[in-house]
């Protein structure tokens, strides 16, 4: 026989829990307005569509800013290559 804890000699454990309780939500339909003619699935689909449209707009804005940054950072490199090609085409020696 296991010894009992001296602190809980005649006390019940807190909280008392019924482990066999079932809420019976099988017939519950939720809180909906009688004036609402859209189904829950349609509402969810519209919400998803709005989210994807908004995320596509944000992605387009981000790509435009990224393209500007890439062009601004590539411009000095392109200008250097053009200058070196012009210098080599003139045929002048690099040493005087």
Secondary structure as GFF3:
##gff-version 3
##sequence-region A 1 96
A	DSSP	three_ten_helix	6	8	.	.	.	ID=ss1
A	DSSP	three_ten_helix	25	27	.	.	.	ID=ss2
A	DSSP	alpha_helix	40	90	.	.	.	ID=ss3
###
